[in-house]
Amino acid sequence: MRSLPTRRIAAVAMTAAASVVALAGPAFAHVTVNPGTAAQGGYTAVNFQVPNESDTASTVKLEVNLPLDHPLASVRTLPMTGWTATVEKAKLDKPIKVHGSDVNEAASKITWTADPGTKIAPGQFQEFRVSLGPLPTDADSMAFKALQTYDNGDVVRWIDEAQAGQPEPAHPAPTLKLTKAASGDGHGVTASASPAGGAHGDSSDHAASAADDGKSSDSTARTLGVVGIVVGVIGTAVGVLGLRRKNSGSAS
């Protein structure tokens, strides 16, 4: 009869551990932008990370809408084998100044379409790399509403914007947080990035390195956090079992 409480405790521990892992899983399933932060007024390189969430269909197209309330004068895509990228532009109601010159149009949408035989299969993900800027100086974040199309015709709309104090929406839009630039040259452009550096030269390498480092740190932190919680739950259960056995031994 003494084994019944022991089994119950073990079952509770395993259920709690499984719940933690299940809750942590969806954080990795969203379409996201990495790194998740960049300096206001500067240029940066980011990856749109797209996981395939279907068990039976493959992703064959990604559309990312660029906000025109804070237009981006420079948007460049990194060539990807098996994918064709198209950048659409829209005329601005009011020209913006970029390095002293008027800019009358800005990129409004990027579409990546898979070539025949290319896809993001179940259990896989893909990263779509973009150089963009200059980032706005009067905003704290930029939301990039995205549409993910599967080869069976399904379309997942990652367009919901998170609201302060509210739970994360089911299909959040990839969001880039903007921080105050630590230093600048008077135009808000950081020393490690420039318009030309978005597509060529050493500046692009620095931005790419920063993007990879940010993504790696974010994934590592999440993984370690989940592992720590699971280990803590199991450790607590083991401690309780040991205490009960000790008490039972003393009583006998």
C-alpha positions, -999 to +999 in steps of 0.1 A: +000+000+000+029+023+006+037+023-031+005+041-040+015+076-028+049+071-044+033+064-077+011+094-074+040+117-067+059+103-096+030+108-119+024+144-108+061+152-114+061+137-149+028+155-158+042+188-146+074+183-166+055+174-197+032+205-192+062+228-190+077+214-222+043+216-240+039+253-229+074+261-241+070+245-275+047+271-292+073+299-286+095+282-312+066+276-337+058+312-346+072+331-375+097+354-359+123+381-368+158+376-354+175+393-338+145+408-321+160+442-315+178+469-334+189+505-329+167+533-340+178+553-370+203+526-381+205+498-407+204+462-398+202+426-412+176+403-399+163+368-405+126+360-408+125+325-393+097+303-406+090+269-391+067+244-409+039+236-385+020+211-406+025+174-403+012+167-439+019+199-459+050+219-468+055+257-469+061+271-504+056+308-500+062+336-475+049+371-478+062+398-454+044+432-454+066+462-445+049+490-425+044+521-445+037+543-415+074+541-409+087+535-445+121+518-451+140+534-480+165+505-483+154+469-484+176+442-499+171+404-498+199+378-496+198+354-526+186+319-516+190+287-536+156+274-546+137+306-537+127+336-557+124+369-538+103+398-551+102+433-535+072+454-541+072+492-537+046+518-530+045+555-535+045+575-503+019+601-496+046+623-481+083+620-492+109+612-465+143+625-461+172+600-462+207+614-460+195+648-472+176+634-503+138+631-508+126+595-511+091+592-527+086+554-526+095+526-502+093+488-501+058+476-491+061+438-493+086+410-498+075+377-513+096+346-513+083+318-536+097+283-537+110+271-570+097+237-582+111+209-560+119+234-531+098+235-499+100+237-461+089+202-452+073+190-420+097+192-391+119+218-409+123+255-408+139+282-431+154+316-426+149+345-450+175+372-447+169+409-453+189+441-450+168+471-442+169+507-430+171+534-420+150+523-391+126+550-376+137+571-347+102+578-335+090+543-329+096+516-303+089+487-325+080+476-361+055+448-368+060+428-401+027+411-409+034+378-426+015+352-446+027+316-448+013+295-476+014+257-477+013+235-508-022+222-499-035+258-502-037+266-465-026+301-455-015+310-420-018+347-413+008+360-388-007+394-385-019+399-349-001+427-330+005+421-293-011+446-269+004+457-237-009+438-207-026+412-229-017+376-235+003+369-267-021+364-296-025+331-314-008+343-346+015+372-336+031+393-363+069+392-363+080+422-344+113+441-343+119+461-311+137+494-315+161+508-290+178+541-286+211+542-305+241+541-281+261+564-304+256+579-339+269+604-364+240+628-362+217+608-385+210+580-361+230+555-381+254+533-361+290+530-370+287+493-378+260+497-404+254+519-434+231+519-465+258+503-487+266+478-459+231+464-462+241+445-493+279+446-496+311+450-477+322+446-441+292+463-426+269+435-438+292+410-422+290+427-389+252+429-392+250+392-401+272+383-372+250+403-348+219+386-362+233+351-357+246+359-322+212+373-312+193+343-326+217+319-309+215+336-276+177+337-277+173+300-285+199+290-260+183+310-232+149+295-239+162+260-240+182+264-208+151+279-191+129+250-201+155+224-190+160+242-157+123+241-149+119+205-158+150+195-137+136+215-108+102+197-110+118+163-111+143+172-084+115+183-061+096+150-067+127+130-059+133+149-027+097+142-016+100+105-023+133+103-003+117+121+026+087+098+026+109+067+025+130+081+054+099+088+075+085+054+067+118+037+077+118+057+110+082+047+118+089+010+113 
